[in-house]
């Protein structure tokens, strides 16, 4: 999160309004129109319900305040506009205060299919949607609190847990495997790959395995973890995450299921 970004943050004005260009609104329209089709029969029912609650506009980028209003009524959360990348201290602090950090820029047309940095479409469509669900919201708050006083080494392990739940989590449903992770549900390609391809491994979620699994951010995931149901999330919200990290560290990490990243 401390790396530099090629995107410039959109700063809210004195009234808290972020001003976007017509082309940026058009990018949002194209992204949400496309993704609403892709997630059908792939995203979990809780995600679909969250979209109905937020009722995101299709013709323009939503303002943080209007999304926050819906979240506050539902789970007590709000959206906090931030630059493209923030440090871990601020990231964990915001989550612990029930404020979800949302990068205020939107991707360029050259990166419509994929970008490594989170933009406002990823943050609002992918993540704020699930913050309407109490179990997910409670886990995210507990995760933030755990990270506040965690060591640098512990934060690396916490990042894995976030990756395999909040970002790239799958869940069982009456209709089969469905996605709830924001990284999946905001991606046109990975949403199909994660739920339908026979290439990735789909493991039953357990916290020790997730903490021991390395990942790369620039590829489709070779392994996904599948929650049995969202009661698992309620359990995670009550866990001492740092204690589980200690147990995972003693057991050692799994061998990576991907090749090393090539040097630029």
N, C-alpha and C positions, 0 to 999 in steps of 0.2 A: 504493500500500500504506500510505500515511501518512494516508489519509482516515479519518474517524471511522466507527464501525459502530453500528448500532442493536442489535446482538446482544451479549450479555455472554458472556465466556469462561467455560467450565467448568474449574475448577481441580482438578487431581488431588489426592487426599488424601495422607496421609503414606505410604501404601502404593502410590501411583501409580495409584489407581483413580479414575475419573471417574464421578460419580453422576448418573444421568439419571432423569427422571420416567417414569412409565408411559406418559404421552402422548408423550413424546419417543421412547421405544422403539417406540411404535405408528406414529409418523411414519416411522421407519427401516423398519419392516416394510412399510408401504405403498409407500415409495419403491423398496426393493430388489425387492419382488414385481413391481411394475410394470415396472421397468427390465430385469429378467432376461428378460421377455417381449419387450420392445422391441429389445434388442440381438441377438436371434436372427437370423442371416443378415444382420446389419449390422455387428457388431463383428468385428474380425479374429481369426483362430484363436489368436494369441498372447494376446489379451485374455481369451478364453474359457478358455484354459489357466491364465492367471493367477488367474482366479476359482476354478478348481478347486484350485489350490495354496493360496490363502488360506482357502478354505472358510468364507466369512463367514457368521455367524449371520443368520437371517432374523427372529427374534423379538426381537432386542435390538441395540442399538448395540455394536459390538465395542470392546474396550479397546485402546489403543495398544500395550500390552505384548504382547498375543496376536498382533496383526498383525505387530509387530516380530520376534517369534520366528520366524515363517514367512519373512519377508524376509531376516533374518540368515542363515538356513540356505541361502537361494537365491542372494542377490547381495550380502550384507553390509550391507544397508540397514536402517534402523529408522524408525519413525514418531515424530515429536516433537510433542506437543500444544502448540498456541499460541493466542493470542487470534485474533479474527476477522481482523484485519489487522496485519501486522508491517512494519517498515521494510525497505528493500532490503538494507541491510548485514547484518541478521540473516538474511534470506531466502537470500542468496547464501552466507553463512557456513555455514548449516545444510546446504545442498545439497552444498557442498564437503566436508563431513564425513560425507556419506552419511546424513543425517538429514532426512527429508521433513517439512516443517512442515505440520501438519494442524490447521485450525481446529477447536476442540473443541465448538462449538455445533452444533445441528441446526436447520434452517429451521423457520419457523412454518407452520401449515397455510394461512395466507394466501398463502404463497409456494411452494407445493408445485410449481407448474409452472415457475417461474423465479425466481432471485434473482441479483443481481449479485455478491454476496460468496460466496466459497467456504465451504461448510459441511462437516461431517464426512462426509456422504454423498458429496459431490463428491470430497473428498480421498481417502477410503478406497476407495470403489467405483470412482471414476474414475481416480485416479492410483496408489495403492499397488498396484493390480492389475498395471499395466504395469511396476512396479519389480521384478517377479519375472523380467523378461526382461533378460538381461545387457547387450545392446546399448543398450536404453533406459536402464538404470541407469547405464551408463558415460557415456552422453551427458549425463545429468542431472548427474552429478558434475562433468564437465568444464565444463558450463555454469555451475555454481556457482563453480568456481575462476576462470573467466573474469570473472565479475561482481564478484569480491572487490576487484580493483584497477581496475575500469573507471571511466571518467569518467561524469558524469551523462548526458552526451550519448550515450555508448556504451551505457549501460544502457537507454536508450529503444530503441535498435536491438536489444539483446539481448532485450528484452521482446517484440519482434515475432517473433523466432526462436522463443521459447518458445510464443508464441500459436499459431503455425502448425505446431508440432510437438506438444509436450507437451499443449497444450490442445485444438487443433482439427485435428490431423493425420489424414490418410487414407492408406491404403496399398493397393497392388494385391494381389490374391490370386487363386488359381486360380478362384475363384467370382465375381470382379469386385471393385469398389471396396468396401473395408471400413474401418471407423473404428478408430483406436487412441487418439485424443486424449481426455483425461479430460473436457473440456468437452462433447464430443459424447456420449461413452458414459454420462455421468451425466444427460443431458438427454432427456426424453421426446420433445420436439418436434424438437430439432436433430439427433438421431440419425437420424430419418427424413429430414429435410430434406437433411442433408449427403450421405447415401448414395443417395437416390432421386430427389430433386427435379431438374427440368430448369432450375431458376432459377439456381443458383450456377455460377460458373466453377470448374472443377477443373484446376489446372495441375500439370504434372510438377514435383516438388520440385527446386529448386536453391537453395542458400543465399543467393546474391546477390538473387534475386527475393524470397525471403521477407523478407530484411532491408529491402527497399525498399518493402514493402507496408504501408500504414497500415491500421488496423482500428478498429472500435468494439466495446465490450463489451456493449452493450445491444440488439443486433440479431442475427438469424441472419447468419452470415458470407456475403458475396457472392462470396468466393473462398476455395477450400481448396487446399492443396498436398498432392500425392500422392507418397508414397515408392514407389520401385520394389520394394524389399524392405528388411528390417531391416539388411542389410549397409550401406545408406546411413547408418544410425544409428551403426554402428561407425566409419564414415569421419568422421562429425561429431564423435565422441568424441575423435578424434585431431587435429582441426583447431585452428589458432590463430584463435579466433573474433574476437578484436579486430582482427586483420589483415584478415579478411573484412569487418568493419564499416567499416574505412577504405576499402576498395575500393567498397563499396556507397554510402558517403557521397559519393564522387567522382562516381559515376554518377547520383545523385539518386533521390528516391523516386518511385514511381508515383502517378498521380492517383488519389484515392480513388474507389471504386466505390459510395459510399453518400452520402446527403445529410448536411449538417452537423447535428449534434445540436441540437435546439431548446432554447433557454434555458428553465429552469424558471420 
